[in-house]
Amino acid sequence: MAIQWINGHIVRKQIWYEGLFTLTVDCPGVAPFECGQFLQVGVPLADKHLHRPYSVASPHGDQLEFFIVRVADGELTPRLWEMNLGDTIDISSKATGGFTLEHAPAADAIWLLATGTGLAPYIAMLRDSRIWNSYRDIVLVHGVRHVTDLAYTDELESLVRSSDGRLRLVPVVSRDRPEHGFHGRITTAIESGALEEIADLPLSPHSSAVMMCGNPLMLDDVEAILNARGMRKHKRNEVGHYVVERYW
Ligand SMILES: Cc1cc2nc3c(=O)[nH]c(=O)nc-3n(C[C@H](O)[C@H](O)[C@H](O)COP(=O)(O)OP(=O)(O)OC[C@H]3O[C@@H](n4cnc5c(N)ncnc54)[C@H](O)[C@@H]3O)c2cc1C
């Protein structure tokens, strides 16, 4: 079915670091969606409509946020990076995708694993009540290369402070040594036991649900590690432990 486009207007551009940014788009008319779903974002060109899927980094509303990284040699993201306040941007009118809390397993604790802009769906979820009503503990693990790639830090740290100990934030930085968190990769942090030590929670099939989002290499590696711990992919007709969203 053809995508119905809504003409959005950029009302805010937050630059976290060169090439890493959040666009807030005024686009009333997007149909209600669940946190974790994605919309198509794009621009019309002379010969085609250029668009890609982006997780919405905010709950449903008239203004929606998209957390984006410019991909070198990418077709769309260098164009999005050049956009500014007042510019027009096309947003699909209906969100899709099953990477939502409705499709995540029940557990005491939920581990939200992200690389890079894979953080976006979790920002939306943490701003909404559902995750807080569904899980006692929440561990947000953000894997990046450099400390400068750690976006949304002020908002997340403020949520940690107001969460009464329920939200843990674990930055995992591979090429710099972070002030807090883990220096290395998410996979090493899990395998070595360091992640559970930092979060002060077990990552186990008995008490944990896992959502993971972003770079497909990280996702494949983490899936293998979780499988070895007796955890399984959660499916519609088969209760498991983790759900996955691949960005490419
Ligand atoms: C469900 C879904 C949700 C997504 N949500 C987001 C989001 O919230 N934020 C976001 O920035 N991207 C997101 N993406 C990725 C996005 O759709 C585009 O693929 C990305 O922005 C590159 O577009 P492009 O036209 O610039 O690159 P293209 O010209 O399409 O080149 C794509 C190639 O660049 C590489 N690539 C794609 N994304 C990245 C990346 N993040 N880092 C490094 N290499 C990459 C891959 O090798 C891919 O084959 C999502 C993808 C999916 C499937």
The ligand as an SDF file (V2000), in Angstrom:
LIG
                    3D

 53 58  0  0  0  0  0  0  0  0999 V2000
   13.1290   -0.4090   12.1100 C   0  0  0  0  0  0  0  0  0  0  0  0
   14.2860    0.5510   11.8890 C   0  0  0  0  0  0  0  0  0  0  0  0
   14.4100    1.6640   12.6980 C   0  0  0  0  0  0  0  0  0  0  0  0
   15.4820    2.5420   12.5160 C   0  0  0  0  0  0  0  0  0  0  0  0
   15.6080    3.6100   13.3530 N   0  0  0  0  0  0  0  0  0  0  0  0
   16.6770    4.4280   13.2340 C   0  0  0  0  0  0  0  0  0  0  0  0
   16.8640    5.5090   14.1530 C   0  0  0  0  0  0  0  0  0  0  0  0
   16.0600    5.7460   15.0670 O   0  0  0  0  0  0  0  0  0  0  0  0
   17.9580    6.2830   13.9760 N   0  0  0  0  0  0  0  0  0  0  0  0
   18.8700    6.0630   12.9810 C   0  0  0  0  0  0  0  0  0  0  0  0
   19.8580    6.8290   12.8850 O   0  0  0  0  0  0  0  0  0  0  0  0
   18.7170    5.0480   12.1160 N   0  0  0  0  0  0  0  0  0  0  0  0
   17.6470    4.2330   12.1990 C   0  0  0  0  0  0  0  0  0  0  0  0
   17.4800    3.2110   11.3100 N   0  0  0  0  0  0  0  0  0  0  0  0
   18.3950    3.1230   10.1430 C   0  0  0  0  0  0  0  0  0  0  0  0
   17.8450    4.0050    8.9990 C   0  0  0  0  0  0  0  0  0  0  0  0
   16.6360    3.4590    8.5110 O   0  0  0  0  0  0  0  0  0  0  0  0
   18.8120    4.1260    7.8150 C   0  0  0  0  0  0  0  0  0  0  0  0
   19.2310    2.8510    7.4050 O   0  0  0  0  0  0  0  0  0  0  0  0
   20.0450    4.9400    8.1680 C   0  0  0  0  0  0  0  0  0  0  0  0
   19.6770    6.2050    8.6930 O   0  0  0  0  0  0  0  0  0  0  0  0
   20.9380    5.1350    6.9340 C   0  0  0  0  0  0  0  0  0  0  0  0
   20.2050    5.8040    5.9130 O   0  0  0  0  0  0  0  0  0  0  0  0
   20.9930    6.4390    4.6760 P   0  0  0  0  0  0  0  0  0  0  0  0
   20.0050    6.6430    3.5670 O   0  0  0  0  0  0  0  0  0  0  0  0
   21.7650    7.6410    5.0920 O   0  0  0  0  0  0  0  0  0  0  0  0
   22.0170    5.3120    4.2750 O   0  0  0  0  0  0  0  0  0  0  0  0
   21.9110    4.3010    3.0330 P   0  0  0  0  0  0  0  0  0  0  0  0
   22.2600    4.9950    1.7800 O   0  0  0  0  0  0  0  0  0  0  0  0
   20.5750    3.6390    3.0630 O   0  0  0  0  0  0  0  0  0  0  0  0
   23.0440    3.2980    3.4350 O   0  0  0  0  0  0  0  0  0  0  0  0
   22.6640    2.2660    4.3000 C   0  0  0  0  0  0  0  0  0  0  0  0
   23.8860    1.5190    4.7690 C   0  0  0  0  0  0  0  0  0  0  0  0
   24.5400    2.2760    5.7960 O   0  0  0  0  0  0  0  0  0  0  0  0
   24.7960    1.4310    6.9030 C   0  0  0  0  0  0  0  0  0  0  0  0
   24.0810    1.9730    8.0790 N   0  0  0  0  0  0  0  0  0  0  0  0
   22.7630    2.1740    8.2600 C   0  0  0  0  0  0  0  0  0  0  0  0
   22.5130    2.7120    9.4720 N   0  0  0  0  0  0  0  0  0  0  0  0
   23.7170    2.8490   10.0480 C   0  0  0  0  0  0  0  0  0  0  0  0
   24.1310    3.3380   11.3070 C   0  0  0  0  0  0  0  0  0  0  0  0
   23.2630    3.8010   12.2230 N   0  0  0  0  0  0  0  0  0  0  0  0
   25.4530    3.3400   11.5860 N   0  0  0  0  0  0  0  0  0  0  0  0
   26.3390    2.8780   10.6780 C   0  0  0  0  0  0  0  0  0  0  0  0
   26.0100    2.3810    9.4780 N   0  0  0  0  0  0  0  0  0  0  0  0
   24.7150    2.3740    9.1680 C   0  0  0  0  0  0  0  0  0  0  0  0
   24.3670    0.0470    6.5360 C   0  0  0  0  0  0  0  0  0  0  0  0
   25.4850   -0.6720    6.0650 O   0  0  0  0  0  0  0  0  0  0  0  0
   23.4110    0.2380    5.4300 C   0  0  0  0  0  0  0  0  0  0  0  0
   23.4050   -0.8120    4.5100 O   0  0  0  0  0  0  0  0  0  0  0  0
   16.4310    2.3060   11.4800 C   0  0  0  0  0  0  0  0  0  0  0  0
   16.2820    1.1930   10.6610 C   0  0  0  0  0  0  0  0  0  0  0  0
   15.2420    0.3050   10.8670 C   0  0  0  0  0  0  0  0  0  0  0  0
   15.1150   -0.8990    9.9720 C   0  0  0  0  0  0  0  0  0  0  0  0
  1  2  1  0
  2  3  1  0
  2 52  2  0
  3  4  2  0
  4  5  1  0
  4 50  1  0
  5  6  2  0
  6  7  1  0
  6 13  1  0
  7  8  2  0
  7  9  1  0
  9 10  1  0
 10 11  2  0
 10 12  1  0
 12 13  2  0
 13 14  1  0
 14 15  1  0
 14 50  1  0
 15 16  1  0
 16 17  1  0
 16 18  1  0
 18 19  1  0
 18 20  1  0
 20 21  1  0
 20 22  1  0
 22 23  1  0
 23 24  1  0
 24 25  2  0
 24 26  1  0
 24 27  1  0
 27 28  1  0
 28 29  2  0
 28 30  1  0
 28 31  1  0
 31 32  1  0
 32 33  1  0
 33 34  1  0
 33 48  1  0
 34 35  1  0
 35 36  1  0
 35 46  1  0
 36 37  1  0
 36 45  1  0
 37 38  2  0
 38 39  1  0
 39 40  1  0
 39 45  2  0
 40 41  1  0
 40 42  2  0
 42 43  1  0
 43 44  2  0
 44 45  1  0
 46 47  1  0
 46 48  1  0
 48 49  1  0
 50 51  2  0
 51 52  1  0
 52 53  1  0
M  END
$$$$
